[in-house]
Amino acid sequence: MPVAELSTRRWAGALDSAILLAVFVGFLGLFRSMGGQINFVRMDLAVYAATFFLIFALYFSLFTVFSGATPGMQARGLAVVALDGNFPETRQLFWRCFGYILSGGTLMLGFLWALWDEDHLTWQDRISHTYVTKVSPADEDNSEHSQGAHSLSHHAPLV
């Protein structure tokens, strides 16, 4: 199966980012409503950043392990598959979670890596030996499915 186009994956990422931001803002609103004070001093900003990163890690980890895709990916019709085209094993999904955390922890460098990678894969793709592909409806034939998408140039070990 071909690797999903970067533009489709970018829109899925934007949707996931919007959901994450909404959850974080909701968390801050709940914190404030319970008597907490939101200050913009160095220590508080570090706590906000750590809290956001924790929400980021939980979001990607839980959705990846339990459904194989984030809500943004599901909304854009994307799925994570192993290099052989089958649904990834649980071990691969856990490695993908680690890749998401690593990619996010390096200020999204792992996601941006797809711009330079010959197969347009991210760090989490390379680490877990999986990739994101466009899911087509059952009645759609494969020639329409592969238009504009990139195929993997090799199936050699990726890490």
C-alpha positions as CSV (number, residue, x, y, z in Angstrom):
1,M,0.0,0.0,0.0
2,P,1.3,3.5,-0.8
3,V,2.4,6.0,1.8
4,A,-0.2,8.7,2.3
5,E,0.5,12.1,0.8
6,L,2.2,14.6,3.1
7,S,-0.7,17.1,2.6
8,T,-3.3,14.6,3.9
9,R,-1.1,13.7,6.8
10,R,-0.5,17.4,7.5
11,W,-4.3,18.0,7.7
12,A,-4.6,15.1,10.1
13,G,-1.8,16.5,12.2
14,A,-3.5,19.9,12.2
15,L,-6.7,18.4,13.5
16,D,-4.8,16.4,16.2
17,S,-3.1,19.7,17.2
18,A,-6.4,21.5,17.4
19,I,-7.8,18.7,19.7
20,L,-4.7,18.8,21.8
21,L,-4.8,22.5,22.2
22,A,-8.5,22.4,23.1
23,V,-7.8,19.7,25.8
24,F,-5.0,21.8,27.2
25,V,-7.0,25.0,27.3
26,G,-9.8,23.0,28.9
27,F,-7.4,21.7,31.5
28,L,-6.2,25.2,32.2
29,G,-9.8,26.4,32.5
30,L,-10.6,23.6,35.0
31,F,-7.4,24.4,36.9
32,R,-8.4,28.1,37.1
33,S,-12.1,27.3,38.1
34,M,-10.8,25.3,41.0
35,G,-8.9,28.2,42.4
36,G,-5.6,27.9,40.6
37,Q,-3.8,30.9,39.4
38,I,-2.3,31.1,35.9
39,N,1.0,33.1,36.0
40,F,3.6,33.6,33.3
41,V,6.7,33.3,35.4
42,R,9.5,30.9,34.4
43,M,8.7,28.1,36.8
44,D,4.9,28.2,35.9
45,L,5.7,28.2,32.2
46,A,7.9,25.1,32.7
47,V,5.0,23.4,34.5
48,Y,2.6,24.3,31.6
49,A,5.0,23.0,29.1
50,A,5.4,19.7,31.0
51,T,1.7,19.4,31.4
52,F,1.1,20.0,27.7
53,F,3.8,17.4,26.9
54,L,2.1,14.9,29.2
55,I,-1.2,15.4,27.5
56,F,0.5,15.1,24.1
57,A,2.1,11.8,25.1
58,L,-1.1,10.4,26.6
59,Y,-3.1,11.5,23.5
60,F,-0.8,9.8,21.0
61,S,-0.1,6.8,23.1
62,L,-3.6,5.9,24.0
63,F,-5.1,6.4,20.6
64,T,-2.2,4.6,18.8
65,V,-2.3,1.5,21.1
66,F,-6.0,1.2,21.4
67,S,-7.2,2.2,17.9
68,G,-4.1,2.2,15.7
69,A,-4.7,5.8,14.7
70,T,-5.4,9.3,16.1
71,P,-8.7,11.0,15.7
72,G,-7.1,13.3,13.1
73,M,-5.9,10.3,11.1
74,Q,-9.3,8.6,11.3
75,A,-11.1,11.8,10.2
76,R,-8.8,12.0,7.1
77,G,-9.2,8.4,6.3
78,L,-5.7,7.3,7.2
79,A,-4.5,4.2,8.9
80,V,-1.2,2.9,10.3
81,V,0.0,-0.3,8.7
82,A,3.1,-2.5,9.0
83,L,5.6,-2.6,6.2
84,D,3.9,-5.7,4.8
85,G,0.5,-3.9,4.6
86,N,-1.1,-5.7,7.6
87,F,-2.3,-4.1,10.8
88,P,0.7,-3.6,13.0
89,E,1.5,-5.8,15.9
90,T,1.1,-4.5,19.5
91,R,4.8,-4.3,19.9
92,Q,5.0,-2.1,16.8
93,L,2.3,0.2,18.1
94,F,4.2,0.6,21.4
95,W,7.3,1.5,19.4
96,R,5.2,4.0,17.4
97,C,4.1,5.6,20.7
98,F,7.8,5.9,21.7
99,G,8.4,7.5,18.3
100,Y,5.6,10.0,18.8
101,I,7.0,11.0,22.2
102,L,10.5,11.3,20.8
103,S,9.3,13.4,17.8
104,G,7.3,15.7,20.1
105,G,10.0,16.0,22.6
106,T,12.4,17.3,20.0
107,L,10.1,20.2,19.1
108,M,8.4,18.2,16.3
109,L,11.6,17.5,14.5
110,G,10.5,13.8,14.1
111,F,7.4,14.9,12.2
112,L,9.3,17.4,10.0
113,W,11.7,14.6,9.1
114,A,9.1,13.4,6.5
115,L,10.0,16.5,4.4
116,W,13.6,15.2,3.9
117,D,13.1,11.4,4.1
118,E,13.2,9.7,0.7
119,D,10.0,7.7,1.5
120,H,8.4,10.6,3.4
121,L,8.4,8.7,6.6
122,T,8.6,10.2,10.1
123,W,10.8,9.0,13.0
124,Q,7.8,7.1,14.5
125,D,7.4,5.3,11.1
126,R,11.1,4.4,11.0
127,I,11.3,3.3,14.7
128,S,8.2,1.1,14.6
129,H,8.6,-0.2,11.0
130,T,5.1,1.1,10.2
131,Y,3.7,3.9,8.0
132,V,0.6,5.8,7.4
133,T,-1.5,5.0,4.3
134,K,-4.8,6.2,2.9
135,V,-7.7,3.8,3.6
136,S,-10.0,3.4,0.7
137,P,-13.6,2.3,0.8
138,A,-14.1,-1.4,-0.1
139,D,-15.8,-0.6,-3.5
140,E,-12.9,1.7,-4.6
141,D,-10.4,0.0,-6.9
142,N,-6.6,0.1,-6.2
143,S,-5.8,2.3,-9.2
144,E,-7.8,5.2,-7.7
145,H,-6.3,4.5,-4.3
146,S,-2.8,4.9,-5.4
147,Q,-3.1,8.2,-7.4
148,G,-0.8,10.8,-6.0
149,A,0.6,8.7,-3.2
150,H,4.2,7.6,-2.8
151,S,5.3,4.0,-2.6
152,L,8.1,2.9,-0.3
153,S,11.3,2.8,-2.2
154,H,12.6,-0.1,-0.3
155,H,11.7,-2.6,2.5
156,A,15.1,-2.9,4.0
157,P,15.5,-2.3,7.7
158,L,14.5,1.2,8.5
159,V,16.4,1.9,11.7
